[in-house]
Amino acid sequence: MALETAPRTPAVAIARELRRLGLTQGAGKDFQVAGHYRNGERDHTYVLLLTRHANEVVAENADLIEERTSSGPFPFRVSVRYFGTARPTASIANAGSRVRETPAEETAPAAEGPAPAAPAPLPASETPGEELPTPHAPAEPVQAAAVDYRERHRQEGQAAALGWSTRHADAVAWAAAGELLRVEDGSARRVAPGRAGRRVAAALLPPLVAAGFLADVERDGATRIEPTGDGRRALQVWDLHRPEPVERPRKREGLPLRPLLGGQEAARRSAAFRADEERRRAAPARGGGGVGQRPAARGGGGRGPRPPAAQPCRSTARIRRRPSP
């Protein structure tokens, strides 16, 4: 029996373990290995799971994958989430903390019928040693499940309307991984196991909070910054459709963002706008009466006939002066 050599890169290490579980690597297959780069340097390695089968296999063997990789030089963490369904969405990375959620019961069976074609995955190398550099590493990759064309069109519209930069997407991904805390002075820090954490730029998070993507939540005696329902949905469509990031310098990170198209925050703003319009229409005009009514005439009890306009006085006689003798 031939001895297996130790992996030389994180990509080789995780690809080897996933192939042991029967998954296939490459374009149009079960998974791809990618790298997250920051300022031209590799920050960490993560895995894109492209099929429902791959998500289910990884979720079932999450502890086994962590145990096998921890015995080598490149340990990985496996997170498993359930976005309101019984189907798992797994993510693998050698950075950040892991999240393990319990499955939820499905309320309705899936509609029968032929499924449309799944979205095409990103191109990747066939060899485990080569990775695909991307500007943003999703904390929770979304499975490329077949969706109907209306849902796909809605997802594409939501992703294109976000107007995020890569740092905005990173911040929501950090929050989804449970890495953002609000400290006593009101600033935010990105924490990691065994580390005090680094301060997050002051202008990065307020636009995301104002647009309804992030919110402060009191949990376990600490104030955590977690994604809202709109934030989780936005991160999913961002990772799935990968819109063109908006180039925004640090000095302009504090500019406001649009809420999620068709999301809860957009609905709340629309309802508040309609309520304000109703209040304006119902408000009485100055001097009495409703909007569009003229105030009553002074000294009278309503609107009476207008008096005739005064005519200028004109003299019909002309005075002629006699010439002097």
PLY file of the C-alpha trace (Angstrom):
ply
format ascii 1.0
element vertex 325
property float x
property float y
property float z
element edge 324
property int vertex1
property int vertex2
end_header
0.00 0.00 0.00
1.48 3.34 -1.09
1.98 5.99 1.56
0.12 9.24 1.09
2.28 12.35 1.17
1.32 15.34 3.29
-0.45 18.13 1.38
1.66 21.15 0.52
-1.17 23.67 0.19
-4.56 24.16 1.89
-6.30 23.62 -1.45
-4.76 20.18 -1.88
-5.61 19.26 1.71
-9.32 20.07 1.55
-9.78 18.80 -2.02
-8.27 15.45 -1.00
-10.71 15.05 1.92
-13.74 15.95 -0.17
-12.78 13.50 -2.90
-12.53 10.82 -0.23
-16.21 11.41 0.46
-17.06 10.74 -3.19
-17.37 14.36 -4.35
-15.97 15.51 -7.67
-14.02 18.72 -8.28
-14.18 21.11 -11.21
-16.49 23.15 -13.38
-20.01 21.72 -13.47
-19.22 19.20 -10.71
-19.67 19.10 -6.94
-17.19 21.66 -5.64
-14.45 24.17 -6.42
-11.57 25.39 -4.26
-10.97 29.14 -4.30
-8.80 31.67 -2.52
-9.69 34.99 -0.94
-7.09 37.67 -1.69
-6.67 40.99 0.09
-4.30 43.66 -1.27
-2.79 41.11 -3.62
-1.99 38.61 -0.85
-3.80 35.40 -0.09
-5.89 35.69 3.08
-7.52 32.25 3.30
-8.88 29.32 1.30
-12.54 28.34 1.01
-14.70 25.86 -0.89
-17.65 26.53 -3.19
-20.23 23.73 -2.97
-22.12 23.74 -6.25
-24.72 20.99 -5.84
-27.33 20.00 -3.30
-25.68 16.60 -3.01
-22.38 18.22 -2.06
-24.03 20.33 0.65
-25.75 17.27 2.11
-22.56 15.18 2.11
-20.50 17.92 3.75
-23.19 18.60 6.36
-23.37 14.91 7.22
-19.58 14.59 7.52
-18.78 18.03 9.00
-17.06 16.66 12.12
-15.13 14.08 10.09
-13.78 16.74 7.71
-12.63 18.90 10.61
-11.02 15.93 12.36
-9.10 14.80 9.28
-7.85 18.25 8.31
-6.87 19.14 11.89
-4.48 16.20 11.94
-2.51 17.86 9.12
-0.88 21.25 8.64
-4.02 22.93 7.20
-7.10 22.62 9.45
-10.49 23.70 8.07
-13.78 24.67 9.74
-17.15 23.49 8.47
-20.33 25.53 9.06
-23.84 24.20 8.47
-26.88 26.47 8.20
-30.59 26.00 7.43
-32.31 29.03 5.94
-35.82 28.17 7.10
-35.80 24.75 5.39
-34.64 21.22 6.14
-31.97 21.41 3.43
-28.48 22.21 4.68
-26.20 24.90 3.28
-22.59 24.11 4.19
-19.47 26.24 3.96
-15.81 25.29 4.38
-12.94 27.69 5.07
-9.67 27.79 6.99
-10.53 31.17 8.56
-13.20 32.52 10.88
-15.42 30.59 13.25
-17.89 27.85 12.49
-21.68 27.85 12.85
-23.83 24.75 13.37
-27.60 25.15 13.10
-30.36 22.60 13.54
-32.61 21.73 10.59
-36.11 23.17 10.31
-39.11 21.21 9.10
-40.28 21.93 5.60
-43.77 23.40 5.55
-44.66 22.50 1.98
-43.40 19.89 -0.50
-41.47 21.03 -3.53
-43.46 21.52 -6.69
-43.32 18.65 -9.14
-42.22 19.06 -12.69
-39.04 19.35 -14.69
-36.55 21.76 -13.16
-34.88 24.46 -15.27
-31.19 24.41 -15.87
-29.04 25.32 -12.88
-26.93 28.49 -12.97
-23.54 27.84 -14.52
-20.75 27.56 -11.91
-17.60 29.63 -12.06
-14.73 28.17 -14.06
-12.18 26.31 -12.00
-9.07 24.28 -12.53
-9.27 20.51 -12.71
-6.20 20.09 -10.57
-6.48 20.53 -6.79
-3.31 22.58 -6.60
-4.69 25.50 -8.62
-7.31 27.78 -7.13
-9.56 30.46 -8.47
-8.75 33.93 -6.99
-11.89 35.94 -6.28
-12.35 39.42 -4.78
-14.76 38.15 -2.13
-14.89 34.85 -0.27
-18.48 33.99 0.70
-18.85 32.84 4.28
-21.83 30.74 3.34
-21.80 29.59 -0.32
-25.21 29.20 -1.86
-25.96 25.95 -3.63
-26.66 26.32 -7.33
-30.08 24.72 -7.05
-32.50 24.95 -9.95
-35.02 27.74 -9.47
-37.84 28.90 -11.66
-37.18 31.76 -14.02
-39.20 34.25 -11.98
-37.16 33.60 -8.85
-33.94 33.74 -10.85
-34.95 37.06 -12.40
-35.81 38.39 -8.93
-32.46 37.26 -7.55
-30.54 38.90 -10.39
-32.45 42.15 -9.92
-31.82 42.17 -6.19
-28.10 41.45 -6.65
-27.67 44.20 -9.27
-29.53 46.78 -7.13
-27.45 46.26 -3.99
-24.69 48.68 -4.94
-22.21 46.94 -2.60
-18.47 47.08 -2.66
-16.45 44.00 -1.77
-15.96 45.41 1.74
-19.73 45.65 2.23
-20.09 42.00 1.24
-17.20 41.04 3.54
-18.84 42.84 6.47
-22.16 41.01 6.04
-20.27 37.72 5.70
-18.39 38.45 8.95
-21.70 39.13 10.68
-23.19 35.90 9.32
-20.20 33.99 10.72
-20.71 35.58 14.16
-17.45 37.54 14.05
-18.73 41.09 14.68
-19.18 42.49 18.20
-20.24 45.92 19.46
-17.95 47.02 22.28
-18.59 49.51 25.09
-17.40 52.60 23.22
-19.88 51.88 20.42
-17.32 50.74 17.88
-17.39 47.35 16.15
-14.70 44.70 16.27
-14.12 41.59 14.23
-13.21 38.84 16.67
-11.71 35.41 16.11
-11.16 32.44 18.44
-8.31 33.25 20.81
-7.90 36.85 19.61
-9.05 40.19 20.96
-10.25 41.25 17.54
-9.57 44.14 15.20
-11.53 47.37 15.00
-13.80 47.67 11.98
-13.73 50.93 10.02
-16.21 53.35 11.57
-17.88 54.24 8.24
-18.33 50.68 6.96
-21.22 49.34 9.06
-23.64 52.32 9.57
-24.91 52.29 5.94
-25.55 48.53 6.19
-27.45 49.02 9.47
-29.48 51.94 8.09
-30.43 49.94 4.98
-31.71 47.05 7.10
-28.95 44.51 6.37
-27.39 44.38 9.86
-28.73 44.86 13.40
-27.40 44.79 16.96
-28.59 41.74 18.91
-28.06 41.07 22.62
-26.84 37.48 22.87
-24.84 35.61 25.55
-24.20 38.79 27.52
-22.67 40.58 24.53
-23.92 42.84 21.76
-23.45 41.05 18.46
-23.92 42.52 15.02
-25.91 39.98 13.02
-27.52 39.99 9.59
-31.25 40.53 9.35
-33.51 38.57 7.04
-32.73 41.10 4.31
-29.01 40.77 5.04
-29.02 36.98 4.69
-31.00 37.16 1.48
-28.68 39.85 0.08
-25.59 37.79 0.90
-27.11 34.75 -0.81
-27.94 36.53 -4.06
-24.55 38.31 -3.99
-22.67 35.01 -3.71
-24.88 33.28 -6.26
-24.97 35.90 -9.05
-21.78 37.87 -8.27
-22.72 41.36 -9.52
-20.07 43.89 -10.43
-18.82 45.45 -7.15
-19.08 49.21 -6.78
-15.70 50.87 -6.49
-15.99 53.01 -3.37
-12.95 54.58 -1.63
-12.69 54.56 2.15
-13.74 58.21 2.40
-17.06 57.42 0.68
-17.94 54.23 2.55
-20.34 56.15 4.78
-22.67 57.04 1.89
-26.17 55.53 2.22
-27.09 52.23 0.58
-30.38 51.14 -0.94
-32.39 48.55 1.00
-32.93 45.12 -0.49
-35.23 45.31 -3.50
-38.54 43.82 -2.39
-37.23 43.23 1.14
-38.63 43.98 4.57
-36.88 47.34 4.98
-38.09 48.53 1.56
-41.66 47.52 2.49
-41.37 49.34 5.84
-40.18 52.53 4.14
-42.98 52.36 1.57
-45.59 51.90 4.31
-44.17 54.84 6.27
-44.22 57.02 3.14
-47.86 56.14 2.41
-48.86 56.82 6.03
-47.15 60.22 5.89
-49.00 61.07 2.67
-52.32 60.15 4.29
-51.56 62.38 7.27
-50.73 65.28 4.97
-53.99 64.89 3.07
-56.04 64.70 6.25
-54.36 67.67 7.93
-56.56 70.84 7.95
-55.38 73.86 6.04
-54.46 77.05 7.84
-57.48 79.21 8.70
-59.96 76.29 8.79
-61.30 73.83 6.28
-59.63 70.93 4.66
-57.02 70.78 1.99
-58.15 72.61 -1.13
-60.84 74.68 0.66
-60.73 78.46 0.89
-61.15 80.08 4.29
-64.46 81.81 4.96
-64.73 85.53 4.19
-64.30 87.91 7.09
-67.52 88.90 8.78
-69.57 86.39 6.84
-70.70 82.85 7.30
-69.53 81.36 4.09
-68.80 82.21 0.55
-71.30 84.80 -0.80
-71.48 86.65 -4.13
-68.61 88.93 -4.76
-69.38 92.68 -4.76
-69.03 94.47 -8.09
-65.70 96.04 -8.70
-65.57 99.84 -8.24
-65.54 101.74 -11.51
-63.24 104.72 -11.96
-64.96 108.12 -11.91
-64.83 109.84 -15.29
-65.95 113.39 -15.98
-68.13 113.88 -19.04
-67.72 117.69 -19.20
-64.70 119.44 -20.46
-63.67 122.78 -19.15
-62.38 125.07 -21.85
-60.46 128.13 -20.98
-61.13 131.23 -22.98
-58.13 132.90 -24.45
-57.18 136.10 -22.62
-57.93 139.40 -24.48
0 1
1 2
2 3
3 4
4 5
5 6
6 7
7 8
8 9
9 10
10 11
11 12
12 13
13 14
14 15
15 16
16 17
17 18
18 19
19 20
20 21
21 22
22 23
23 24
24 25
25 26
26 27
27 28
28 29
29 30
30 31
31 32
32 33
33 34
34 35
35 36
36 37
37 38
38 39
39 40
40 41
41 42
42 43
43 44
44 45
45 46
46 47
47 48
48 49
49 50
50 51
51 52
52 53
53 54
54 55
55 56
56 57
57 58
58 59
59 60
60 61
61 62
62 63
63 64
64 65
65 66
66 67
67 68
68 69
69 70
70 71
71 72
72 73
73 74
74 75
75 76
76 77
77 78
78 79
79 80
80 81
81 82
82 83
83 84
84 85
85 86
86 87
87 88
88 89
89 90
90 91
91 92
92 93
93 94
94 95
95 96
96 97
97 98
98 99
99 100
100 101
101 102
102 103
103 104
104 105
105 106
106 107
107 108
108 109
109 110
110 111
111 112
112 113
113 114
114 115
115 116
116 117
117 118
118 119
119 120
120 121
121 122
122 123
123 124
124 125
125 126
126 127
127 128
128 129
129 130
130 131
131 132
132 133
133 134
134 135
135 136
136 137
137 138
138 139
139 140
140 141
141 142
142 143
143 144
144 145
145 146
146 147
147 148
148 149
149 150
150 151
151 152
152 153
153 154
154 155
155 156
156 157
157 158
158 159
159 160
160 161
161 162
162 163
163 164
164 165
165 166
166 167
167 168
168 169
169 170
170 171
171 172
172 173
173 174
174 175
175 176
176 177
177 178
178 179
179 180
180 181
181 182
182 183
183 184
184 185
185 186
186 187
187 188
188 189
189 190
190 191
191 192
192 193
193 194
194 195
195 196
196 197
197 198
198 199
199 200
200 201
201 202
202 203
203 204
204 205
205 206
206 207
207 208
208 209
209 210
210 211
211 212
212 213
213 214
214 215
215 216
216 217
217 218
218 219
219 220
220 221
221 222
222 223
223 224
224 225
225 226
226 227
227 228
228 229
229 230
230 231
231 232
232 233
233 234
234 235
235 236
236 237
237 238
238 239
239 240
240 241
241 242
242 243
243 244
244 245
245 246
246 247
247 248
248 249
249 250
250 251
251 252
252 253
253 254
254 255
255 256
256 257
257 258
258 259
259 260
260 261
261 262
262 263
263 264
264 265
265 266
266 267
267 268
268 269
269 270
270 271
271 272
272 273
273 274
274 275
275 276
276 277
277 278
278 279
279 280
280 281
281 282
282 283
283 284
284 285
285 286
286 287
287 288
288 289
289 290
290 291
291 292
292 293
293 294
294 295
295 296
296 297
297 298
298 299
299 300
300 301
301 302
302 303
303 304
304 305
305 306
306 307
307 308
308 309
309 310
310 311
311 312
312 313
313 314
314 315
315 316
316 317
317 318
318 319
319 320
320 321
321 322
322 323
323 324
